[in-house]
Amino acid sequence: KILKEEYGTKCSVPNCRSDARCAHHTARFALTGSNNPYFLAPLCREHHEIAHMIDEKVLTKRRMQ
């Protein structure tokens, strides 16, 4: 409800006009166990995939250090 009030039904990425398909956890759910709406972002399928690719690159880089 909170996400819908703030973003409507569209992706939360600026200038994206696609419908949001999922709520992305900006604070990793596996670490926090939280579904706090302030740490969720409605994303279209494409931006959700990009968000996870970025997460994977960051994790891989950290492992190499």
Summary of the structure (lengths in Angstrom):
residues: 65
radius of gyration: 13.0
end to end distance: 40.6
largest distance: 41.2
contacts: 149
relative contact order: 0.20
helix: 51%
strand: 15%
